[in-house]
Amino acid sequence: MKSIFITAILFFALNSQFAYTQQYRFLQTELYGLQLYGGYLTNSYTADFTNFSGTISCDKFTKGNGSGSAFGLQFELPASNTVSIVGGIGMHDRSGSLSSTSVFPIRYDNSPNGFTGVVMDQTIATSMSFLETQIDARYVILEKYSFAFRIIGGFRIGFPLQGQYDQKSTIISPENVGFYVNGNTLQTRELSSGSISSFAGIQSGGVIGIEPMLRVSPSMYLTSSIMYDIPFSSALSDASLRISGIRALFGIRYSMRVFAPSPNTP
């Protein structure tokens, strides 16, 4: 996924640059830009742990995924006719779920040797939100009067706001095997739940992306962007949990401009 995404960006950059010359340049008269955005993100977990915070130690968790919402504000300053420096802040939901499957033997009268393997699925569902800041550069590779296309590259810093987890265990097979809890036989039981208390503090990462823009007035653009978030650090201090993801965002961009005065007529 990451290699395809980078290849697509390079393809657009190399094949569209020739069409940029002598086109309308929306950054040429801009003082600054403001953009409100909102959208959807997917989360991909890369993990290496058996437990964290108050979870119960079990089989090793190595991967997971999830989704959430994102919204925020960006401030933009033009550095040239083709490049802008952007700083932003937003609320991003980095929730997801990790799972691990294990097999262990139990005495089982229906099997030939008196034992059978029980297949059990362990899951940890997380609910995590971050206040994230992003500083990036955006380069215009294609521009018409009513349309612009930019590529994005920069850095992210995240501050954890809240986190919850819910750990459960489910017996997949055999079908007539379950957990005996308070006189009841259950296929699924809760192992632990609570607040995540071991956030690593400031999270760091990179971001690359693309941003098509549609001009609807001299000072207004409708924007859409797809960004790939690259983790540089673990989200937890007592376990390895790196969160990458793809953000699909939509926004409204307002441009504050300065125009040259009209020449005096005789």
C-alpha positions as CSV (number, residue, x, y, z in Angstrom):
1,M,0.0,0.0,0.0
2,K,2.7,2.5,1.0
3,S,4.9,1.8,-2.1
4,I,1.9,2.1,-4.5
5,F,0.9,5.4,-2.8
6,I,4.4,6.9,-3.2
7,T,4.7,5.7,-6.8
8,A,1.4,7.4,-7.7
9,I,2.6,10.7,-6.2
10,L,5.9,10.5,-8.2
11,F,4.0,9.7,-11.4
12,F,1.7,12.7,-11.1
13,A,4.7,14.9,-10.3
14,L,6.8,13.9,-13.2
15,N,4.0,13.8,-15.8
16,S,2.2,16.9,-14.8
17,Q,5.0,19.4,-14.2
18,F,5.2,20.4,-17.9
19,A,1.6,21.5,-17.9
20,Y,2.1,23.9,-15.1
21,T,4.1,26.6,-16.9
22,Q,2.2,29.9,-17.7
23,Q,-0.9,28.8,-15.8
24,Y,-3.0,30.7,-13.3
25,R,-1.2,30.7,-10.0
26,F,-3.5,31.0,-6.9
27,L,-0.5,31.4,-4.6
28,Q,0.9,34.4,-6.5
29,T,-1.4,37.0,-4.8
30,E,-2.1,35.1,-1.6
31,L,-1.2,36.5,1.9
32,Y,-2.3,33.4,3.8
33,G,-4.9,30.6,3.6
34,L,-7.2,29.0,6.2
35,Q,-8.8,25.6,5.8
36,L,-11.4,23.7,7.9
37,Y,-11.4,20.0,7.3
38,G,-13.2,16.9,8.4
39,G,-13.2,13.3,7.3
40,Y,-12.5,9.6,7.9
41,L,-9.4,7.7,8.8
42,T,-8.3,4.1,8.9
43,N,-5.9,2.8,11.5
44,S,-3.4,0.0,11.2
45,Y,-1.7,-1.3,14.3
46,T,1.8,-2.9,14.3
47,A,2.3,-4.4,17.8
48,D,4.7,-6.7,19.7
49,F,3.3,-7.3,23.2
50,T,1.4,-9.8,25.4
51,N,-0.1,-7.1,27.7
52,F,-0.1,-3.4,28.6
53,S,-1.6,-1.2,31.3
54,G,-4.2,-3.4,33.1
55,T,-4.6,-6.1,30.4
56,I,-4.0,-9.7,31.2
57,S,-1.0,-11.4,29.8
58,C,-1.9,-13.8,27.0
59,D,-0.7,-14.7,23.5
60,K,1.4,-12.2,21.6
61,F,-0.5,-9.4,19.7
62,T,1.2,-8.4,16.5
63,K,-1.4,-6.5,14.4
64,G,-4.8,-4.9,14.3
65,N,-6.9,-2.3,12.6
66,G,-9.7,0.2,13.1
67,S,-11.2,3.4,11.9
68,G,-12.4,6.8,13.2
69,S,-13.1,10.4,12.4
70,A,-10.8,13.4,12.0
71,F,-11.5,17.2,11.9
72,G,-9.4,20.3,12.4
73,L,-8.0,23.6,11.2
74,Q,-5.0,24.5,9.0
75,F,-3.1,27.8,8.5
76,E,-1.1,28.2,5.3
77,L,1.6,30.6,4.2
78,P,2.9,30.7,0.6
79,A,6.6,30.3,0.3
80,S,6.6,30.8,-3.5
81,N,4.2,30.6,-6.4
82,T,4.3,26.8,-6.1
83,V,5.0,26.0,-2.5
84,S,3.1,26.6,0.8
85,I,4.1,25.9,4.4
86,V,1.1,24.6,6.4
87,G,0.5,24.2,10.1
88,G,-2.6,22.6,11.5
89,I,-4.2,21.1,14.6
90,G,-7.0,18.6,14.8
91,M,-8.8,15.8,16.7
92,H,-8.1,12.3,15.4
93,D,-9.7,9.1,16.5
94,R,-7.0,6.3,16.5
95,S,-9.3,3.5,17.8
96,G,-8.9,-0.1,16.7
97,S,-8.8,-3.7,17.7
98,L,-6.0,-6.3,18.0
99,S,-6.6,-10.0,17.9
100,S,-4.6,-13.2,18.5
101,T,-5.6,-16.8,18.1
102,S,-4.3,-19.6,20.3
103,V,-4.8,-23.4,20.5
104,F,-4.4,-25.4,23.8
105,P,-5.3,-29.0,24.7
106,I,-8.1,-30.0,27.0
107,R,-9.5,-33.4,28.1
108,Y,-12.3,-34.2,25.7
109,D,-14.2,-37.6,25.9
110,N,-15.5,-37.4,22.2
111,S,-11.9,-37.5,20.8
112,P,-10.0,-40.8,20.1
113,N,-7.2,-40.1,22.6
114,G,-9.3,-38.2,25.2
115,F,-7.9,-34.8,24.3
116,T,-8.7,-32.1,21.8
117,G,-7.4,-28.7,20.9
118,V,-9.4,-25.6,21.8
119,V,-9.2,-22.7,19.4
120,M,-9.5,-19.4,21.3
121,D,-9.5,-15.9,20.0
122,Q,-8.1,-13.1,22.2
123,T,-9.1,-9.5,21.4
124,I,-8.3,-6.1,22.8
125,A,-10.5,-3.3,21.5
126,T,-9.2,0.2,22.1
127,S,-10.8,3.7,22.0
128,M,-8.1,6.3,21.6
129,S,-8.2,10.0,20.6
130,F,-5.3,12.3,20.0
131,L,-4.8,16.1,19.5
132,E,-2.5,16.2,16.6
133,T,-0.5,19.0,15.1
134,Q,1.0,18.8,11.6
135,I,3.6,20.9,9.8
136,D,4.0,20.2,6.1
137,A,5.0,21.6,2.7
138,R,2.5,21.5,-0.2
139,Y,3.8,21.7,-3.8
140,V,1.5,22.6,-6.7
141,I,2.3,20.1,-9.6
142,L,-0.8,21.0,-11.7
143,E,-2.9,24.1,-11.8
144,K,-5.7,25.6,-14.0
145,Y,-7.9,28.5,-13.2
146,S,-10.6,26.3,-11.6
147,F,-8.4,23.5,-10.4
148,A,-5.2,22.7,-8.6
149,F,-3.4,19.5,-7.6
150,R,-0.8,19.4,-4.8
151,I,1.5,16.9,-3.2
152,I,2.1,16.9,0.6
153,G,5.0,15.9,2.8
154,G,5.6,16.7,6.5
155,F,5.7,15.7,10.1
156,R,3.0,15.0,12.8
157,I,3.0,15.3,16.6
158,G,0.2,13.7,18.6
159,F,-0.8,14.3,22.2
160,P,-3.1,11.6,23.8
161,L,-6.3,12.9,25.2
162,Q,-8.1,9.7,26.4
163,G,-7.9,5.9,26.0
164,Q,-10.0,2.9,27.0
165,Y,-9.5,-0.8,26.4
166,D,-11.7,-3.9,26.6
167,Q,-10.1,-7.3,26.5
168,K,-12.2,-10.4,25.7
169,S,-11.6,-14.1,25.1
170,T,-13.8,-16.2,22.7
171,I,-13.8,-19.9,22.2
172,I,-14.1,-20.6,18.5
173,S,-14.1,-24.4,18.6
174,P,-15.2,-27.0,19.6
175,E,-18.8,-25.6,19.6
176,N,-19.8,-27.4,22.8
177,V,-16.9,-26.0,24.8
178,G,-17.2,-22.8,26.8
179,F,-16.1,-20.9,29.9
180,Y,-17.7,-21.8,33.1
181,V,-18.5,-18.4,34.8
182,N,-20.8,-18.1,37.9
183,G,-22.7,-21.3,37.0
184,N,-23.1,-20.4,33.4
185,T,-21.3,-21.7,30.3
186,L,-20.2,-18.8,28.0
187,Q,-18.5,-18.7,24.6
188,T,-17.1,-15.2,25.3
189,R,-15.9,-13.8,28.6
190,E,-14.4,-10.4,29.5
191,L,-10.9,-10.6,30.8
192,S,-10.3,-6.9,31.7
193,S,-11.2,-3.4,30.8
194,G,-10.4,0.2,31.9
195,S,-8.4,3.3,31.0
196,I,-5.1,3.2,29.2
197,S,-2.6,4.5,31.7
198,S,0.7,3.9,29.8
199,F,0.6,6.4,26.9
200,A,4.2,7.2,25.8
201,G,3.4,10.9,25.8
202,I,4.1,12.8,22.7
203,Q,3.7,10.8,19.5
204,S,5.8,11.5,16.4
205,G,5.4,10.6,12.8
206,G,5.5,11.6,9.1
207,V,2.9,12.2,6.5
208,I,2.7,12.1,2.7
209,G,-0.3,12.8,0.5
210,I,-2.1,14.3,-2.4
211,E,-4.6,17.2,-2.5
212,P,-6.9,18.0,-5.4
213,M,-8.6,21.5,-5.1
214,L,-11.7,22.9,-6.9
215,R,-12.0,26.7,-7.2
216,V,-15.5,27.9,-6.5
217,S,-14.7,31.7,-6.1
218,P,-11.7,34.0,-6.2
219,S,-11.0,33.3,-2.5
220,M,-12.6,29.9,-1.9
221,Y,-11.6,26.3,-2.8
222,L,-13.3,23.0,-2.0
223,T,-10.5,20.6,-1.1
224,S,-10.1,16.8,-0.8
225,S,-6.9,15.0,0.3
226,I,-5.6,11.5,1.0
227,M,-2.7,11.3,3.4
228,Y,-0.7,8.3,4.6
229,D,0.4,8.6,8.3
230,I,3.8,7.0,9.1
231,P,4.6,6.3,12.8
232,F,8.0,7.1,14.2
233,S,7.3,6.0,17.8
234,S,5.2,3.7,19.9
235,A,1.9,4.9,21.3
236,L,2.5,3.1,24.6
237,S,5.4,3.1,27.1
238,D,5.1,-0.5,28.3
239,A,4.4,-2.1,25.0
240,S,5.2,-1.7,21.3
241,L,2.2,-0.3,19.4
242,R,2.8,1.8,16.3
243,I,-0.2,3.3,14.6
244,S,-0.2,4.1,10.9
245,G,-3.2,5.0,8.7
246,I,-4.8,6.6,5.8
247,R,-6.9,9.8,6.1
248,A,-9.5,10.8,3.6
249,L,-10.3,14.5,4.3
250,F,-12.6,17.1,2.8
251,G,-12.4,20.8,3.5
252,I,-13.2,24.4,2.7
253,R,-10.1,26.6,2.0
254,Y,-10.3,30.4,2.3
255,S,-7.6,32.6,0.7
256,M,-6.8,36.1,1.9
257,R,-5.3,37.9,-1.1
258,V,-3.6,41.1,-2.0
259,F,-4.2,42.6,-5.5
260,A,-2.2,45.2,-7.4
261,P,-4.0,48.5,-7.7
262,S,-5.6,49.3,-11.0
263,P,-3.6,51.7,-13.1
264,N,-4.9,55.3,-13.2
265,T,-6.8,56.1,-16.4
266,P,-6.4,59.6,-18.0
